Amino acid sequence: MPLALLLSLALSSFQELLYYLVKLFLTMSIYLFVVFVSFIFNLSLIVPFINFLYRLKFQRAEQKTKDAFNKPTPIFDRFHQHKTGTPVGGGILIILTTIFIFALFSLLFIFFDKKITANYPSVAAEIKILLFTYISFAFLGVYDDLSKIFFWKKQRFFGLRLRHKFIIETILALIIAFWLFFDLKIDIVHIPFFGVYKISYFYILFATFVIVAFANAVNITDGLDGLASGVLMIALSCFWLVSRSILDVPNSLFIASWLGGLMAFLYFNIYPSRLFLGDAGALSFGATFAVVGLILGKAFVLPIVGAVFVVEIFTSLVQLLGKKFLKRKIFPVAPFHLLLQLRGWEEPKIVMRLWLVSLVFAVFGLMVALMK
């Protein structure tokens, strides 16, 4: 009897969610149009952009990577050797086009006297936080990409050192967290099934941690063709629906502009990839994904819809701590997708199965996010 009751409740909840999503979808025509315009715009630019990157020689260099303790990582290099020469910088194109499409449709909303509602009184502050996150972490990523492609032979280290990158990320995240707290007046967290808790100034530290964690989580996940971009599309779509359900126009427009770019990019990023995100895209997208969740008040839904990102960074962190304190590896290799490769899984198989895992968690996360 308890099992039958549980199944009945689950079915009822799923039916309610389906009905709600159909109603929501019917009111999203303008935002779906934004996704379509962004997709076509990016699709028309991406091939010339790839050729431009080839001319600049902005391509993945032959890697001799080292871990946080300056030790070689031969397994990582072996699995990524065939990617040498592929253009890096797809994230830069998506960032530029997202900002353009977002600005264009925001102006059209104003021109046609459409009401721009937001989750907070200050629409300008919300837009400022979204764009600052998107752009500032992109600049950090661009520097890291440049270091890897052009300067690593001179500096004898592949990209920015971990501690330097972490310090800069933390400073940027602190700025964003201060704005979330002081400009948008966010000082509460909603923990699903438990309730809402006011944490006052501790919110600044909490938001900083979330932003830095997801910036690095997406960056770590971006190791297989189509993995990070596909998982991010699924997770972002969940927050897009949540954003639209609370009539948050800036967030809805921004995510729609972003999703169209990701869709076009994914066509060229699936195995065998013709274009990589690069750190500019991965760091920017991870941090902004976290900020979208924070603005929507769904910080504790982030690890559900972004479960793949969480597993990737968790395995990397455990490996790092094992080397630091136990002087040995916990896993044969990390992150998780490399472990699957080491066990003989083909790259497309890993990516598609993790997409499916992400989809399952996104549906569950959406149910949790839309709970009253």
N, C-alpha and C positions, 0 to 999 in steps of 0.2 A: 504493500500500500504506500509506504513512504516514497518508493522509487516511482510509482505511477503518479503520485502527486508532484514529485520533482519534475518529471517529464512534462506533465500538464502545464506547470508553471513556466517551464522553459519554452514550450511551444507557444503559450500565450504571450510571453515577452517578445518572442521572435515575430509573431504576427503583428503586435503593436509597433515594433520597430519597422517592419516592412511597410505598414500603412503610413507611418510617419514619414519615411523616406520617400515614398511615392508622392505624398503631398508636398514635401520639400522640393523634390526634383521639378515639379510642375511650376514652382515659383522661381526657378533658377535660370530662366532662359537667357537673361542678359549676361550672367556669369559664365554660362556655357559658351556663349558667343565670344566672350573674352578669351576663354581657353582656346577656342578655334582660331581666333585671330592671332593669338600668340604662337600657336603651333605652326600656322602657315608662314608667319613672319620669320620664325626661327628656321623653319625648313628651307626657306628661300635664301637664307644667309649662311647656312652651316657648311655647305660644300665650298663656296668661296673662302669662308673663314678657315677651313681645313687647309686649303691651298696656301693661304696667307701664312699660316703657322709653319708649313713646310718651307716657305721662302725665308722665314725668320729663323729656321732651324730650331723652332721651339718644340723639340721632340724629346721623348723619354731617352735619357742617356743610359749607357751601359752601367748597371748598378753594381756597386760593391758596398752594400749597406752595412751599417753597424747598429747594434742595439743601444739602449740607454747607458750601458756600461762600456761602450766603445769596443765591443767584441763583434767580429764578423757574423753575419747571418746567412750562411751558404744555402740553407734550404729555401729561404725566402728568395734569394737571388736566382736559384735554379728554376723555381716555378714562374719567375717573372722575366726570365731571359728573353723569351720570344716576343715580349712586348716592347723591346728596345726599338726606337725609331718611330714609334707611334706618336702623333701630335698630342701635346698636352695643352689644355686651356679651354676646354668646352665650357667649363664653369664661368669663365670670363664672359663668353658670348651670352649665356643664359642670364647672368647678372645684369648686363647692359640692356638686353631686350626686355627683361622683366621690369626694370625701372622705367623704360620708355613706354611700354604698354600700360603700366600702372598709372603713370603720369597722364597719358593720353586719355584713358577712360575716366580718370578722376576729373579732368577738365571737362569732358563731355557730360559727366554727371552734373557738374556745376552749371554748365551752359544750358542744359535742358531742365534746369531747376529741379533735379532729383535730390531728394533729401539724403544727405550723407550722415547716417546714424552710426554710432559706435558703442562699444561696451562701456566707454568711459566718457566723461564730459568733454575732455580735450581730445578732439580728433587729430589736431596738429601734433600733439605729444605722442600719440599712438603711431602716427606715420613717421615721425622723427626717430622713434625707437626702432621700428622695423627697418628703415633705410640705413640708419647708422650701423646696426648689427650686420646687415647684408653687405655693406660696403667696407666697413672697418676690418672684419675678419677676412674679406676677400683680399685686401691689401696685404695682410699678414701672409696669406696663402700665396699670393703672387711672389712675394719676396722669397718664400720657401721654394717655390717652383724654379725661380731664377737661380737660386743657390744650387739646386739639384742639377739643373740642366747645363749651366755655364761655369759655375765657380767651384764645384765640389772637388775637382782635381787639385786646385790650389789650396783649399782649406782642409783637404783630407778628411772631410766629413760630408756625408750625403744629406744635404739640407740643413735647416736650423737644428741646433742641439736641443734636446728635449726640454731641458730646464729653461733655456732662453725662450722657446716657444710658449712654454707653460706660463712664464712670468708675464709675457705680453698678452696672452689670452686672458689671464686673470685680471689684468688692469682694464682691458676692454670690457670684460664681463662685469666688473665692479661698476664701471660708468653706467652700463645699461641697467644694472640692478638698482642703482641710485635713482635713475629716471623712473623705473617701474614703481619704486617706493614713493618718491617725492612728487613726481608729475602725475602719475596715474593713481596714486594713493592705494596701491596694492599692499596689503599687510596681512593677508589671510591665505591659508591653503585649504583646499577641499580634498579630503581623503575619502575616496569612494567607500561606501558602506559604514563609515564611521562618523562623518560630519565635517563641519567647517571649523577651522581653528585659527585664531588670531595669534600671530607670532611676532608682531611689531617689527623692531629693527632686525631681528634674526632673519627676516625675509630677505634682506640684502645678501647675507651670506648664503642662504638657501638658493636664491636665484643665480648667484655667481657660480655656485657649484653645478647647478643644472646646465647652465649655458656652456661652461668649459667642458663638462662631461660629454654633452651631445656633439659639440664641435669636434672633439677628438674621436668620438664613437663613429660618426659618419666618415671621418677621414680614415680610420682604421678599416672600416667596412669596404672602402673604395679600393679593393685589391683584386677583384675579379670583374671581368667585363659585364657590365649591366647590373651588378649587384647593388651597389649603393643607390644608384639613380632609380632602379626599379622599386626597391624597398621604400625609398623616400617618397616616390609618387603615391604608393599605397597609403603610407602613413599620413601624408599631407592631405590626401583626399578625405580622410576621416575628419581632420580638423577643419577642412573646407566646409563640410556639411554642418559641423558644430557651429562654425562662425556664421554661416548663413541662418542657422536656426535662431540665433540671438540677434539677428539683423545688424551684425558688425560689418558695415560696408567696406571700410579700409582693409580689414583683414581678408574679407571675401574677394575683393578685387585683386589684392596683392597675391593671394594664393592662386587665384585663377590665372593671372599673368605668369606666375612661376610654373604652374603645372603644364601649361602649353609649351613652354621652353623645355621642360624635362621630357615631355613626350617626344618632341622632335629630336632631342639629344639622344634619347634611348635607342632610337632607330639606328643611329650610327655607333652606339656604345655597346650593343649586344655582340656576343662572340661571333667572329673575331673583330674586336673593336677597331674602328677607324679613328676614334677620338676619345681622349680621357678627360675627366673632369679637372684633374689637377688639384693641388691643395687649395688653390684660390676658390674653387667651387665647393670642395668637400668641407673645408673649415667654415666657410660662409653659410652653406646650406645647413650644416649641423647646428650652428649657433642660432640661426634664424628660425629653424624648426623648433628649437627649445623656447625661443622668445614668443613665437606664435602660441605655443602651449601655455606659457606663463600669462600672456595677455588674455587668453580665453579662460583663465582660471582652472586649467586642466593639467597642472604640473604632474599630478600622480597618474594621469592617463598617458603621459609621455612614455614611460617605460613599458606600457602595455602595447600601444600602437607601434612603438619603436623597439619591440622586443628583440629583433635581430641585431639592432645596434647595441643594445644592452649586453647581449651575449658576447658580441665581438669585443667590446671594450672590457668586459668582465674577465674573459679568458686572457686578454693581453695584460690586464692589471695583476691578475693572480700569478701569471708567468713572471712579471717584473718583480713582484714581491718575493716570489720564491728564489729568484736569482740574488736578490738583495740580502735577504735575511737567512735563507736556508742554504745558499750557495749551490743551488741545483734547480733544474727545470721541473715545474709541476706537470706540464704537458710536453710531449715530444716537440711540438711547435705551436705557436700562437700567432694570430688569433684563430678563431674557430674555423673559418673557411680554409685556412692553410692546413689545419689538422685533417679536414675532410679530403683535401688534395693529397696529403701525405698517405692517406689510407687508400688512395687509388680512384677516388671519384673524379669524373671528368668535370671540367669547369662549367659547361652549360648545365649539367645535371645539378651541380651544387646551387647555381644561381636560381634556376627555375624552382627548385624545391624550397629554397629560402624565400622566394617570392610567395609561394603558397603558404608557408608558415606565417609570413608577414600579413598576408590577407586574412588568415584566420584570427590572428591577434588584433588586427585592425577592426574587424567586425565586432569582436568582443569588446575592444576599447570604445568603439562607437556606442555600443549598448550601455556601457558604464557611463560614458560622457553625457548621454542624453537622459539618464535616469533623473527623475524628479527629486 
